[in-house]
Amino acid sequence: MAGDKETHNTTNNLDSTNPLYMHPSESVGTTLVPVAFDGTGYRSWGWGVLRALSMKNKVGFITEKCKKPNTDDTTYNQWARYDDMVTSWIQNSISNDLADSLQYVSDARELWQELKDRYDQTNGAKLYQLQKKINDLSHGALDITGYYTKIKRLWEELNTLNAHA
């Protein structure tokens, strides 16, 4: 019982800037991005997830800035609970087929790294495809804003790929 009181007091003393703080409205069913990742467009999906986790002050769970404490540490259970929450949020943000193949990862960091290893691949074909889309893009029926938006998105994607090449 004393351990429960200690954990309860630790939770109450955390402020919203602490990664081990969870707002009461957060739930396991939260989706971080509007469209589930299905194996394509990893980089834009990943940026969306990073932004959402940053707003919730939970990026540290995938970057290891919020390190897993030892099992005898008073914050271990709290850390494990929030890491499970972050893991669930990421799994809710990927397609069911992908989530099924990743259900046995041990923590949010491992899940994030596995997704990155599988899908954050720069290859010559993708670079060529983007360069071709840029070269082939014409104003056509698009208004100037639509054309600018489309070409800007392609350039940003190309720059991101080149940065990782």
DSSP file (Angstrom, degrees, kcal/mol; ACC not computed):
  #  RESIDUE AA STRUCTURE BP1 BP2  ACC     N-H-->O    O-->H-N    N-H-->O    O-->H-N    TCO  KAPPA ALPHA  PHI   PSI    X-CA   Y-CA   Z-CA
    1    1 A M     >        0   0    0      0, 0.0     4,-2.0     0, 0.0     5,-0.2   0.000 360.0 360.0 360.0 -38.4    0.0    0.0    0.0
    2    2 A A  H  >  +     0   0    0      1,-0.2     4,-2.3     2,-0.2     5,-0.1   0.878 360.0  54.8 -62.3 -37.0    2.9    2.4    0.8
    3    3 A G  H  > S+     0   0    0      1,-0.2     4,-2.4     2,-0.2    -1,-0.2   0.882 105.9  52.0 -63.0 -38.7    4.3    1.8   -2.7
    4    4 A D  H  > S+     0   0    0      2,-0.2     4,-2.7     1,-0.2    -1,-0.2   0.913 109.9  48.5 -63.1 -43.1    0.9    2.8   -4.2
    5    5 A K  H  X S+     0   0    0     -4,-2.0     4,-2.7     2,-0.2    -2,-0.2   0.907 110.8  51.0 -64.4 -41.1    0.9    6.0   -2.2
    6    6 A E  H  X S+     0   0    0     -4,-2.3     4,-2.2     2,-0.2    -2,-0.2   0.931 112.6  45.3 -61.5 -46.0    4.5    6.8   -3.3
    7    7 A T  H  X S+     0   0    0     -4,-2.4     4,-2.4     2,-0.2    -2,-0.2   0.913 112.6  52.1 -63.5 -42.7    3.6    6.3   -7.0
    8    8 A H  H  X S+     0   0    0     -4,-2.7     4,-2.3     1,-0.2    -2,-0.2   0.915 110.9  47.0 -60.1 -44.9    0.5    8.4   -6.6
    9    9 A N  H  X S+     0   0    0     -4,-2.7     4,-1.6     2,-0.2    -1,-0.2   0.884 110.4  52.7 -65.4 -38.6    2.4   11.2   -5.0
   10   10 A T  H  X S+     0   0    0     -4,-2.2     4,-0.6    -5,-0.2    -2,-0.2   0.919 110.2  48.7 -61.4 -43.7    5.1   11.0   -7.7
   11   11 A T  H >< S+     0   0    0     -4,-2.4     3,-1.1     1,-0.2    -2,-0.2   0.918 110.4  50.3 -63.0 -44.6    2.4   11.2  -10.4
   12   12 A N  H 3< S+     0   0    0     -4,-2.3    -1,-0.2     1,-0.2    -2,-0.2   0.792 107.1  55.3 -66.0 -27.4    0.7   14.2   -8.7
   13   13 A N  H 3< S+     0   0    0     -4,-1.6     2,-0.3    -5,-0.2    -1,-0.2   0.580  86.4 100.1 -82.8  -9.4    4.0   16.1   -8.5
   14   14 A L    <<  -     0   0    0     -3,-1.1     2,-0.2    -4,-0.6    -3,-0.0  -0.559  62.3-149.1 -78.1 138.0    4.7   15.8  -12.2
   15   15 A D    >   -     0   0    0     -2,-0.3     3,-2.0     6,-0.1     6,-0.1  -0.564  32.8 -96.5 -99.8 173.4    4.0   18.8  -14.3
   16   16 A S  T 3  S+     0   0    0      1,-0.3     5,-0.1    -2,-0.2     7,-0.1   0.584 119.3  64.1 -68.4  -9.3    2.9   18.8  -17.9
   17   17 A T  T 3  S+     0   0    0      3,-0.0    -1,-0.3     2,-0.0    -3,-0.0   0.549  82.6  93.1 -88.6  -7.1    6.5   19.4  -19.2
   18   18 A N  S X  S-     0   0    0     -3,-2.0     3,-2.1     1,-0.1    -4,-0.0  -0.730  76.3-138.1 -86.5 130.1    7.6   16.0  -17.8
   19   19 A P  T 3  S+     0   0    0      0, 0.0    -1,-0.1     0, 0.0    42,-0.1   0.721 103.5  63.2 -60.4 -19.3    7.4   13.1  -20.3
   20   20 A L  T 3  S+     0   0    0     -5,-0.1     2,-0.5     2,-0.0    -6,-0.1   0.259  83.7  98.2 -90.0  14.1    6.0   11.0  -17.5
   21   21 A Y    <   -     0   0    0     -3,-2.1     2,-0.5    36,-0.2    -6,-0.1  -0.865  55.0-169.1 -98.4 134.0    3.0   13.2  -17.3
   22   22 A M        -     0   0    0     -2,-0.5    -2,-0.0     4,-0.0    -6,-0.0  -0.988  22.6-125.7-124.6 125.0   -0.1   12.1  -19.1
   23   23 A H    >   -     0   0    0     -2,-0.5     3,-2.1     1,-0.1    33,-0.0  -0.420  24.3-120.8 -64.6 140.6   -3.1   14.4  -19.5
   24   24 A P  T 3  S+     0   0    0      0, 0.0    -1,-0.1     0, 0.0    -2,-0.0   0.736 110.5  60.3 -57.5 -23.4   -6.3   12.8  -18.2
   25   25 A S  T 3  S+     0   0    0      2,-0.0     2,-0.1     0, 0.0    -2,-0.1   0.606  81.8 104.0 -82.0  -9.5   -7.9   13.0  -21.6
   26   26 A E    <   +     0   0    0     -3,-2.1     2,-0.3     2,-0.0    -4,-0.0  -0.442  50.2 179.3 -72.1 144.5   -5.3   10.9  -23.3
   27   27 A S    >   -     0   0    0     -2,-0.1     3,-1.6    58,-0.1    -2,-0.0  -0.947  44.1-109.8-143.1 164.8   -6.3    7.3  -24.1
   28   28 A V  T 3  S+     0   0    0     -2,-0.3    64,-0.1     1,-0.3    -1,-0.1   0.727 113.8  63.7 -65.1 -22.5   -5.0    4.2  -25.7
   29   29 A G  T 3  S+     0   0    0      2,-0.1    -1,-0.3    63,-0.0    -3,-0.0   0.425  73.7 127.4 -84.5   1.7   -7.3    4.7  -28.7
   30   30 A T    <   -     0   0    0     -3,-1.6     2,-0.5    55,-0.1    62,-0.2  -0.329  48.2-151.1 -62.1 137.2   -5.7    8.0  -29.7
   31   31 A T        -     0   0    0      1,-0.1    59,-0.1    61,-0.1    58,-0.1  -0.946   2.0-157.5-108.9 131.6   -4.6    8.2  -33.4
   32   32 A L  S    S+     0   0    0     57,-0.6    -1,-0.1    -2,-0.5    58,-0.1   0.811  74.7  28.2 -81.2 -31.2   -1.6   10.4  -34.0
   33   33 A V  S    S-     0   0    0      1,-0.1    -1,-0.1    19,-0.0     4,-0.0  -0.928  77.0-121.9-131.8 154.2   -2.2   11.2  -37.7
   34   34 A P  S    S+     0   0    0      0, 0.0     2,-0.5     0, 0.0    -1,-0.1   0.786  97.3  48.8 -69.9 -27.0   -5.3   11.3  -39.8
   35   35 A V  S    S-     0   0    0     58,-0.1     2,-0.1    10,-0.0     3,-0.0  -0.958  86.3-124.2-119.6 126.8   -4.3    8.6  -42.3
   36   36 A A        -     0   0    0     -2,-0.5     2,-0.3    58,-0.1    58,-0.3  -0.394  30.5-110.1 -67.3 139.7   -2.9    5.2  -41.3
   37   37 A F  B     +a   94   0A   0     56,-2.6    58,-3.3     1,-0.1    61,-0.2  -0.557  34.6 179.7 -71.2 128.9    0.5    4.3  -42.7
   38   38 A D        -     0   0    0      2,-0.5    -1,-0.1    -2,-0.3     3,-0.1   0.233  64.0 -78.0-116.9  11.6    0.2    1.5  -45.2
   39   39 A G  S    S+     0   0    0      1,-0.4     2,-0.3     2,-0.0     3,-0.2   0.258 107.8  88.4 109.6 -11.1    3.8    1.1  -46.2
   40   40 A T  S    S+     0   0    0      1,-0.2    -2,-0.5     2,-0.1    -1,-0.4  -0.909  81.6  23.9-119.7 150.3    4.0    4.0  -48.6
   41   41 A G     >  +     0   0    0     -2,-0.3     4,-2.2    -3,-0.1     5,-0.2   0.873  67.3 164.1  69.8  39.1    4.9    7.6  -47.8
   42   42 A Y  H  >  +     0   0    0     77,-0.3     4,-3.6    -3,-0.2     5,-0.2   0.898  66.7  54.0 -55.9 -45.5    6.9    6.8  -44.7
   43   43 A R  H  > S+     0   0    0      1,-0.2     4,-2.3     2,-0.2    -1,-0.2   0.915 111.4  42.5 -63.3 -45.0    8.7   10.1  -44.4
   44   44 A S  H  > S+     0   0    0      2,-0.2     4,-1.9     1,-0.2    -1,-0.2   0.905 117.4  48.2 -68.8 -38.1    5.6   12.3  -44.5
   45   45 A W  H  X S+     0   0    0     -4,-2.2     4,-2.3     2,-0.2    -2,-0.2   0.934 111.3  51.1 -62.3 -45.8    3.8    9.9  -42.1
   46   46 A G  H  X S+     0   0    0     -4,-3.6     4,-2.7     1,-0.2    -2,-0.2   0.889 108.1  51.1 -60.4 -41.6    6.9    9.8  -39.8
   47   47 A W  H  X S+     0   0    0     -4,-2.3     4,-2.4    -5,-0.2    -1,-0.2   0.906 109.7  51.1 -63.0 -40.4    7.0   13.6  -39.7
   48   48 A G  H  X S+     0   0    0     -4,-1.9     4,-2.3     2,-0.2    -2,-0.2   0.913 111.2  47.2 -61.9 -43.1    3.4   13.7  -38.7
   49   49 A V  H  X S+     0   0    0     -4,-2.3     4,-2.8     2,-0.2     5,-0.2   0.919 111.4  51.0 -64.9 -44.2    3.9   11.2  -36.0
   50   50 A L  H  X S+     0   0    0     -4,-2.7     4,-2.3     1,-0.2    -2,-0.2   0.904 110.6  49.4 -60.3 -41.5    6.9   13.1  -34.6
   51   51 A R  H  X S+     0   0    0     -4,-2.4     4,-2.4     2,-0.2    -1,-0.2   0.938 112.2  47.6 -62.2 -46.1    4.9   16.3  -34.6
   52   52 A A  H  X S+     0   0    0     -4,-2.3     4,-1.3     1,-0.2    -2,-0.2   0.914 113.5  47.1 -63.2 -43.2    2.1   14.7  -32.7
   53   53 A L  H  <>S+     0   0    0     -4,-2.8     5,-3.2     1,-0.2     6,-0.6   0.870 110.1  54.1 -66.0 -35.7    4.4   13.1  -30.2
   54   54 A S  H ><5S+     0   0    0     -4,-2.3     3,-1.3    -5,-0.2    -2,-0.2   0.915 105.6  52.2 -64.0 -42.8    6.2   16.4  -29.7
   55   55 A M  H 3<5S+     0   0    0     -4,-2.4    -1,-0.2     1,-0.3    -2,-0.2   0.819 113.1  45.3 -63.0 -29.2    2.9   18.1  -28.9
   56   56 A K  T 3<5S-     0   0    0     -4,-1.3    -1,-0.3    -5,-0.2    -2,-0.2   0.410 113.2-121.5 -92.2   1.2    2.3   15.5  -26.3
   57   57 A N  T < 5S+     0   0    0     -3,-1.3    -3,-0.2    -4,-0.3   -36,-0.2   0.882  81.6 115.1  60.3  41.5    5.8   15.7  -25.0
   58   58 A K    > < +     0   0    0     -5,-3.2     3,-1.6    -8,-0.1     4,-0.4   0.281  29.7 104.2-123.8   8.3    6.4   12.0  -25.7
   59   59 A V  T >> S+     0   0    0     -6,-0.6     3,-1.9     1,-0.3     4,-1.6   0.846  71.3  72.1 -58.9 -32.7    9.1   12.0  -28.5
   60   60 A G  H 3>>S+     0   0    0      1,-0.3     6,-1.9     2,-0.2     4,-1.0   0.734  85.1  65.9 -56.7 -24.3   11.6   11.0  -25.8
   61   61 A F  H <45S+     0   0    0     -3,-1.6    48,-0.4     1,-0.2    -1,-0.3   0.781 110.8  34.3 -70.8 -25.2   10.1    7.5  -25.7
   62   62 A I  H <45S+     0   0    0     -3,-1.9    -2,-0.2    -4,-0.4    -1,-0.2   0.628 121.8  46.0-102.0 -15.7   11.2    6.9  -29.3
   63   63 A T  H  <5S-     0   0    0     -4,-1.6    -2,-0.2    49,-0.0    -3,-0.2   0.461 106.9-121.4-100.8  -2.5   14.5    8.8  -29.2
   64   64 A E  T  <5S+     0   0    0     -4,-1.0     3,-0.3    -5,-0.2    -3,-0.2   0.593  80.4 121.1  69.8  14.5   15.6    7.4  -25.8
   65   65 A K  S   <S+     0   0    0     -5,-0.5     2,-0.9     1,-0.3    -4,-0.2   0.789  77.1  52.9 -71.6 -26.3   15.7   10.8  -24.2
   66   66 A C  S    S-     0   0    0     -6,-1.9    -1,-0.3    -7,-0.1    -2,-0.2  -0.755  97.9-158.6-104.2  82.0   13.2    9.4  -21.8
   67   67 A K        -     0   0    0     -2,-0.9    -2,-0.1    -3,-0.3    -6,-0.1  -0.211  21.9-102.1 -69.2 149.8   15.2    6.3  -20.9
   68   68 A K        -     0   0    0     -7,-0.1    -1,-0.1     1,-0.1     3,-0.1  -0.566  41.5-137.3 -68.6 121.3   13.7    3.2  -19.5
   69   69 A P        -     0   0    0      0, 0.0    -1,-0.1     0, 0.0    -3,-0.0  -0.323  29.8 -84.7 -75.7 164.9   14.5    3.2  -15.7
   70   70 A N    >   -     0   0    0      1,-0.1     3,-1.9     2,-0.1     6,-0.2  -0.320  42.1-111.1 -62.3 152.8   15.6    0.1  -13.9
   71   71 A T  T 3  S+     0   0    0      1,-0.3     6,-0.1     5,-0.1    -1,-0.1   0.734 118.2  53.6 -63.5 -21.7   12.8   -2.2  -12.7
   72   72 A D  T 3  S+     0   0    0      4,-0.1    -1,-0.3     3,-0.0     2,-0.1   0.472  84.3 109.4 -91.3  -0.6   13.4   -1.3   -9.1
   73   73 A D  S X  S-     0   0    0     -3,-1.9     3,-1.5     1,-0.1     4,-0.4  -0.483  77.0-125.9 -72.5 144.3   13.2    2.5   -9.8
   74   74 A T  T 3  S+     0   0    0      1,-0.3     4,-0.3    -2,-0.1     3,-0.2   0.723 109.9  50.5 -65.8 -20.2   10.1    4.1   -8.4
   75   75 A T  T 3> S+     0   0    0      1,-0.1     4,-3.0     2,-0.1    -1,-0.3   0.455  82.3  96.0 -95.6   0.0    9.2    5.5  -11.8
   76   76 A Y  H <> S+     0   0    0     -3,-1.5     4,-3.0    -6,-0.2     5,-0.2   0.932  84.2  46.3 -57.6 -50.8    9.5    2.2  -13.7
   77   77 A N  H  > S+     0   0    0     -4,-0.4     4,-2.1     1,-0.2    -1,-0.2   0.892 115.0  47.7 -61.6 -39.4    5.8    1.3  -13.6
   78   78 A Q  H  > S+     0   0    0     -4,-0.3     4,-2.3     2,-0.2     5,-0.2   0.936 112.5  48.7 -65.7 -46.2    4.8    4.8  -14.7
   79   79 A W  H  X S+     0   0    0     -4,-3.0     4,-2.7     1,-0.2    -2,-0.2   0.931 112.0  49.6 -58.3 -46.3    7.4    4.8  -17.5
   80   80 A A  H  X S+     0   0    0     -4,-3.0     4,-2.3    -5,-0.2    -1,-0.2   0.886 109.9  51.1 -62.2 -39.9    6.2    1.4  -18.7
   81   81 A R  H  X S+     0   0    0     -4,-2.1     4,-1.7    -5,-0.2    -1,-0.2   0.922 114.2  42.8 -64.1 -44.9    2.6    2.5  -18.7
   82   82 A Y  H  X S+     0   0    0     -4,-2.3     4,-2.6     2,-0.2    -2,-0.2   0.849 111.5  54.1 -73.6 -33.7    3.3    5.6  -20.8
   83   83 A D  H  X S+     0   0    0     -4,-2.7     4,-2.7    -5,-0.2    -1,-0.2   0.911 108.5  50.3 -64.0 -40.8    5.7    3.7  -23.1
   84   84 A D  H  X S+     0   0    0     -4,-2.3     4,-2.4    -5,-0.2    -2,-0.2   0.884 109.7  51.7 -61.8 -37.7    2.8    1.2  -23.7
   85   85 A M  H  X S+     0   0    0     -4,-1.7     4,-2.5     2,-0.2    -2,-0.2   0.937 111.0  46.1 -64.0 -47.2    0.5    4.2  -24.4
   86   86 A V  H  X S+     0   0    0     -4,-2.6     4,-2.3     2,-0.2    -2,-0.2   0.910 112.0  52.1 -62.7 -42.3    3.0    5.7  -27.0
   87   87 A T  H  X S+     0   0    0     -4,-2.7     4,-2.6     1,-0.2    -1,-0.2   0.923 110.5  48.5 -58.5 -44.9    3.4    2.2  -28.6
   88   88 A S  H  X S+     0   0    0     -4,-2.4     4,-2.4     2,-0.2    -2,-0.2   0.901 108.7  53.5 -63.1 -42.2   -0.4    1.9  -28.9
   89   89 A W  H  X S+     0   0    0     -4,-2.5     4,-0.6     2,-0.2   -57,-0.6   0.924 111.3  45.5 -59.6 -44.3   -0.6    5.4  -30.4
   90   90 A I  H >< S+     0   0    0     -4,-2.3     3,-1.2     1,-0.2    -2,-0.2   0.933 112.6  50.3 -65.9 -44.2    1.9    4.5  -33.1
   91   91 A Q  H >< S+     0   0    0     -4,-2.6     3,-1.2     1,-0.3    -1,-0.2   0.846 106.9  55.3 -62.8 -32.7    0.3    1.1  -33.7
   92   92 A N  H 3< S+     0   0    0     -4,-2.4    -1,-0.3     1,-0.2    -2,-0.2   0.675 103.7  57.8 -69.2 -16.5   -3.1    2.9  -34.1
   93   93 A S  T << S+     0   0    0     -3,-1.2   -56,-2.6    -4,-0.6     2,-0.3   0.281  99.2  68.2-100.0   9.1   -1.4    5.1  -36.8
   94   94 A I  B <  S-a   37   0A   0     -3,-1.2   -56,-0.2   -58,-0.3   -58,-0.1  -0.890  94.2 -88.8-124.0 159.2   -0.4    2.2  -39.0
   95   95 A S     >  -     0   0    0    -58,-3.3     4,-2.9    -2,-0.3     5,-0.2  -0.189  37.7-112.1 -63.4 156.9   -2.6   -0.2  -41.1
   96   96 A N  H  > S+     0   0    0      1,-0.2     4,-2.4     2,-0.2     5,-0.2   0.872 116.7  55.9 -58.6 -38.8   -3.8   -3.4  -39.5
   97   97 A D  H  > S+     0   0    0      1,-0.2     4,-1.1     2,-0.2    -1,-0.2   0.922 112.8  40.7 -60.9 -44.6   -1.6   -5.5  -41.8
   98   98 A L  H  > S+     0   0    0    -61,-0.2     4,-0.6     1,-0.2     3,-0.3   0.907 112.9  54.6 -70.0 -41.1    1.5   -3.7  -40.6
   99   99 A A  H >< S+     0   0    0     -4,-2.9     3,-1.2     1,-0.2     4,-0.2   0.887 103.4  56.6 -60.5 -39.2    0.4   -3.5  -37.0
  100  100 A D  H >< S+     0   0    0     -4,-2.4     3,-0.8     1,-0.3    -1,-0.2   0.877 106.0  50.0 -59.8 -37.6   -0.1   -7.3  -37.0
  101  101 A S  H 3< S+     0   0    0     -4,-1.1    -1,-0.3    -3,-0.3    -2,-0.2   0.569 116.6  42.5 -78.7  -6.3    3.5   -7.8  -38.0
  102  102 A L  T X< S+     0   0    0     -3,-1.2     3,-1.2    -4,-0.6    -1,-0.2   0.181  77.3 108.7-122.3  15.9    4.8   -5.5  -35.3
  103  103 A Q  T <  S+     0   0    0     -3,-0.8    -2,-0.1     1,-0.2    -1,-0.1   0.689  74.8  56.3 -72.2 -16.8    2.6   -6.5  -32.3
  104  104 A Y  T 3  S+     0   0    0     -4,-0.2    -1,-0.2    -3,-0.1     2,-0.1   0.215  71.8 128.0-103.1  16.7    5.4   -8.2  -30.4
  105  105 A V    <   -     0   0    0     -3,-1.2     3,-0.1     1,-0.1    -3,-0.0  -0.403  59.0-134.1 -67.6 152.0    7.9   -5.3  -30.2
  106  106 A S  S    S-     0   0    0      1,-0.1     2,-0.3    -2,-0.1    -1,-0.1   0.778  71.8  -8.3 -84.7 -26.3    9.0   -4.6  -26.6
  107  107 A D  S  > S-     0   0    0      1,-0.1     4,-2.2   -20,-0.1     5,-0.2  -0.957  75.4 -88.1-160.1 176.1    8.7   -0.8  -26.5
  108  108 A A  H  > S+     0   0    0     -2,-0.3     4,-2.8     1,-0.2     5,-0.2   0.872 121.3  54.5 -61.4 -39.5    8.0    2.3  -28.5
  109  109 A R  H  > S+     0   0    0    -48,-0.4     4,-2.5     1,-0.2    -1,-0.2   0.925 109.3  47.1 -61.5 -45.3   11.6    2.8  -29.4
  110  110 A E  H  > S+     0   0    0      2,-0.2     4,-2.4     1,-0.2    -1,-0.2   0.904 112.7  49.9 -64.6 -40.8   11.9   -0.7  -30.9
  111  111 A L  H  X S+     0   0    0     -4,-2.2     4,-2.3     2,-0.2    -2,-0.2   0.941 112.4  47.0 -61.7 -48.1    8.6   -0.2  -32.8
  112  112 A W  H  X S+     0   0    0     -4,-2.8     4,-2.3     1,-0.2    -2,-0.2   0.914 113.6  48.0 -61.2 -44.2    9.8    3.2  -34.2
  113  113 A Q  H  X S+     0   0    0     -4,-2.5     4,-2.9    -5,-0.2    -1,-0.2   0.892 110.2  52.3 -65.4 -39.9   13.2    1.8  -35.1
  114  114 A E  H  X S+     0   0    0     -4,-2.4     4,-2.1     2,-0.2    -1,-0.2   0.917 110.8  47.0 -62.6 -44.2   11.6   -1.3  -36.8
  115  115 A L  H  X S+     0   0    0     -4,-2.3     4,-2.6     2,-0.2     5,-0.4   0.915 113.8  48.7 -63.0 -42.6    9.4    1.0  -38.9
  116  116 A K  H  X S+     0   0    0     -4,-2.3     4,-2.2     1,-0.2    -2,-0.2   0.926 111.1  49.4 -63.4 -45.5   12.3    3.2  -39.8
  117  117 A D  H  < S+     0   0    0     -4,-2.9    -1,-0.2     1,-0.2    -2,-0.2   0.885 117.4  41.3 -61.9 -38.9   14.5    0.2  -40.8
  118  118 A R  H  < S+     0   0    0     -4,-2.1    -2,-0.2    -5,-0.2    -1,-0.2   0.890 130.5  18.7 -75.5 -40.3   11.8   -1.3  -43.0
  119  119 A Y  H  < S+     0   0    0     -4,-2.6     2,-1.5    -5,-0.2   -77,-0.3   0.582  97.4  84.0-118.1 -12.1   10.4    1.8  -44.7
  120  120 A D     <  +     0   0    0     -4,-2.2     2,-0.5    -5,-0.4    -1,-0.1  -0.445  62.3 142.1 -92.6  64.1   12.9    4.7  -44.5
  121  121 A Q        -     0   0    0     -2,-1.5     2,-0.6    -3,-0.1   -79,-0.1  -0.898  40.2-154.9-109.8 127.7   14.8    3.6  -47.5
  122  122 A T        +     0   0    0     -2,-0.5     2,-0.3    42,-0.2    -2,-0.1  -0.878  25.1 170.6 -96.6 126.8   16.3    5.9  -50.1
  123  123 A N     >  -     0   0    0     -2,-0.6     4,-2.1     1,-0.1     3,-0.3  -0.951  45.4-114.2-136.6 160.6   16.8    4.2  -53.4
  124  124 A G  H  > S+     0   0    0     -2,-0.3     4,-2.7     1,-0.2     5,-0.2   0.842 113.2  57.2 -59.2 -36.9   17.7    5.3  -56.9
  125  125 A A  H  > S+     0   0    0      2,-0.2     4,-2.6     1,-0.2    -1,-0.2   0.906 107.4  47.5 -64.3 -41.4   14.3    4.4  -58.3
  126  126 A K  H  > S+     0   0    0     -3,-0.3     4,-2.4     2,-0.2    -2,-0.2   0.916 112.6  49.2 -66.4 -43.0   12.5    6.7  -55.9
  127  127 A L  H  X S+     0   0    0     -4,-2.1     4,-2.4     2,-0.2    -2,-0.2   0.929 113.1  47.3 -60.4 -45.4   14.8    9.5  -56.6
  128  128 A Y  H  X S+     0   0    0     -4,-2.7     4,-2.6     1,-0.2    -2,-0.2   0.921 110.3  52.8 -61.3 -44.7   14.4    9.0  -60.3
  129  129 A Q  H  X S+     0   0    0     -4,-2.6     4,-2.3     1,-0.2    -1,-0.2   0.913 111.4  45.8 -59.3 -45.0   10.6    8.8  -60.0
  130  130 A L  H  X S+     0   0    0     -4,-2.4     4,-2.3     2,-0.2    -1,-0.2   0.917 112.2  50.4 -65.5 -43.1   10.5   12.2  -58.1
  131  131 A Q  H  X S+     0   0    0     -4,-2.4     4,-2.5     1,-0.2    -2,-0.2   0.890 111.2  49.9 -62.2 -38.2   12.8   13.9  -60.5
  132  132 A K  H  X S+     0   0    0     -4,-2.6     4,-2.6     2,-0.2    -1,-0.2   0.914 108.9  51.3 -66.5 -42.9   10.6   12.7  -63.4
  133  133 A K  H  X S+     0   0    0     -4,-2.3     4,-1.2     2,-0.2    -2,-0.2   0.907 111.9  47.8 -59.9 -41.3    7.4   13.9  -61.7
  134  134 A I  H  < S+     0   0    0     -4,-2.3     3,-0.4     1,-0.2    -2,-0.2   0.938 114.3  45.6 -65.1 -46.6    9.0   17.3  -61.2
  135  135 A N  H  < S+     0   0    0     -4,-2.5    -2,-0.2     1,-0.2    -1,-0.2   0.855 116.7  45.2 -64.6 -34.8   10.2   17.5  -64.8
  136  136 A D  H  < S+     0   0    0     -4,-2.6    -1,-0.2    -5,-0.2    -2,-0.2   0.607  85.1 112.9 -86.3 -12.2    6.8   16.3  -66.2
  137  137 A L     <  -     0   0    0     -4,-1.2     2,-0.3    -3,-0.4     3,-0.1  -0.410  44.8-178.4 -66.2 129.0    4.7   18.6  -64.0
  138  138 A S        -     0   0    0     -2,-0.2     4,-0.2     1,-0.1     3,-0.1  -0.903  39.4-117.5-126.1 158.7    2.9   21.2  -66.1
  139  139 A H    >   +     0   0    0     -2,-0.3     3,-2.0     1,-0.1    -1,-0.1   0.918  63.0 144.6 -59.5 -45.4    0.6   24.0  -65.1
  140  140 A G  T 3  S-     0   0    0      1,-0.3    -1,-0.1    -3,-0.1     7,-0.1  -0.082  77.6 -17.2  46.9-131.1   -2.2   22.4  -67.0
  141  141 A A  T 3  S+     0   0    0     -3,-0.1    -1,-0.3     2,-0.0     2,-0.2   0.473 110.7 109.4 -85.3  -3.5   -5.6   22.9  -65.4
  142  142 A L    <   -     0   0    0     -3,-2.0     2,-0.1    -4,-0.2     0, 0.0  -0.473  68.7-127.3 -74.0 142.3   -4.1   23.8  -62.0
  143  143 A D     >  -     0   0    0     -2,-0.2     4,-2.6     1,-0.1     5,-0.2  -0.353  37.7 -95.5 -75.9 172.4   -4.3   27.4  -60.8
  144  144 A I  H  > S+     0   0    0      1,-0.2     4,-2.6     2,-0.2     5,-0.2   0.862 125.5  50.6 -62.3 -36.5   -1.1   29.0  -59.8
  145  145 A T  H  > S+     0   0    0      2,-0.2     4,-2.6     1,-0.2    -1,-0.2   0.925 111.7  47.2 -67.2 -44.0   -1.6   28.1  -56.1
  146  146 A G  H  > S+     0   0    0      2,-0.2     4,-2.3     1,-0.2    -2,-0.2   0.911 114.1  47.6 -62.8 -43.0   -2.3   24.5  -56.9
  147  147 A Y  H  X S+     0   0    0     -4,-2.6     4,-2.7     2,-0.2     5,-0.3   0.937 113.1  48.1 -63.3 -47.2    0.7   24.2  -59.2
  148  148 A Y  H  X S+     0   0    0     -4,-2.6     4,-2.6    -5,-0.2     5,-0.2   0.915 111.8  50.2 -60.0 -44.0    3.0   25.9  -56.6
  149  149 A T  H  X S+     0   0    0     -4,-2.6     4,-2.1     1,-0.2    -1,-0.2   0.915 112.8  46.5 -60.9 -44.4    1.8   23.6  -53.8
  150  150 A K  H  X S+     0   0    0     -4,-2.3     4,-2.0     2,-0.2    -2,-0.2   0.932 115.3  44.0 -66.8 -46.1    2.3   20.5  -55.9
  151  151 A I  H  X S+     0   0    0     -4,-2.7     4,-2.5     1,-0.2    -2,-0.2   0.887 112.8  52.9 -68.2 -37.2    5.8   21.4  -57.1
  152  152 A K  H  X S+     0   0    0     -4,-2.6     4,-2.5    -5,-0.3    -1,-0.2   0.917 108.8  49.5 -63.8 -42.7    6.8   22.6  -53.6
  153  153 A R  H  X S+     0   0    0     -4,-2.1     4,-2.3    -5,-0.2    -1,-0.2   0.912 112.0  48.6 -62.4 -42.7    5.7   19.3  -52.1
  154  154 A L  H  X S+     0   0    0     -4,-2.0     4,-2.4     2,-0.2    -2,-0.2   0.909 112.1  48.9 -64.4 -41.5    7.7   17.3  -54.7
  155  155 A W  H  X S+     0   0    0     -4,-2.5     4,-2.9     2,-0.2    -2,-0.2   0.909 111.2  49.7 -64.8 -41.7   10.8   19.5  -54.2
  156  156 A E  H  X S+     0   0    0     -4,-2.5     4,-2.2     2,-0.2    -1,-0.2   0.906 111.6  48.4 -64.1 -40.8   10.6   19.1  -50.4
  157  157 A E  H  X S+     0   0    0     -4,-2.3     4,-2.3     2,-0.2    -2,-0.2   0.914 112.7  48.7 -64.8 -41.8   10.3   15.3  -50.8
  158  158 A L  H  X S+     0   0    0     -4,-2.4     4,-2.8     2,-0.2    -2,-0.2   0.916 110.9  50.1 -63.3 -43.9   13.2   15.2  -53.2
  159  159 A N  H  X S+     0   0    0     -4,-2.9     4,-2.0     1,-0.2    -1,-0.2   0.886 110.3  50.6 -62.7 -38.3   15.3   17.4  -50.8
  160  160 A T  H  X S+     0   0    0     -4,-2.2     4,-1.2     2,-0.2    -1,-0.2   0.918 111.8  47.3 -65.3 -43.2   14.5   15.0  -47.9
  161  161 A L  H  X S+     0   0    0     -4,-2.3     4,-0.8     1,-0.2     3,-0.5   0.919 111.6  50.4 -63.7 -43.0   15.5   12.0  -50.0
  162  162 A N  H  < S+     0   0    0     -4,-2.8     3,-0.4     1,-0.2    -1,-0.2   0.855 106.0  56.4 -63.5 -34.7   18.7   13.6  -51.1
  163  163 A A  H  < S+     0   0    0     -4,-2.0    -1,-0.2     1,-0.2    -2,-0.2   0.805 112.5  41.9 -66.2 -29.1   19.5   14.5  -47.4
  164  164 A H  H  <        0   0    0     -4,-1.2    -1,-0.2    -3,-0.5    -2,-0.2   0.526 360.0 360.0 -93.9  -7.7   19.2   10.8  -46.5
  165  165 A A     <        0   0    0     -4,-0.8    -1,-0.2    -3,-0.4    -2,-0.1   0.496 360.0 360.0 -75.2 360.0   21.1    9.5  -49.6
